[in-house]
Amino acid sequence: MAIEFRLIDVSQRNKTNYAPQPGKYLYKDQIQFSGNVKAAYVSLCGFTCISDSPMKEIGIRAYGKPMPENKSLVEVQIIANGANDDKSFYGDIEYTVIAELE
């Protein structure tokens, strides 16, 4: 068993929002590892939020899972809720992926 770490900063992130609803954010990144990933864990390192929205709350979650079609890839999904759809919102996250290799 081996453990590998990848720090994903703002410049490496996919900026496409896959959420179908306004005011919701779903980002997906794929991270390559040197072997087949048995399990993946995500640790948030930093968060930046700039908004004109009168947000009362914001929820952020990050999930990591090995890709079924390529076991050396981990897909990380970042989900954010809480912004109003009629106001500008910018948020970005840095995170670490910890992968347990087979």
Secondary structure by P-SEA (a helix, b strand, c coil): cbbbbbbbcccccccccccccccbbbbbbbbbccccccbbbbbbcbbbbbccccccbbbbbbbbbcccccccbbbbbbbbccccccbbbbbbbbbbbbbbcc
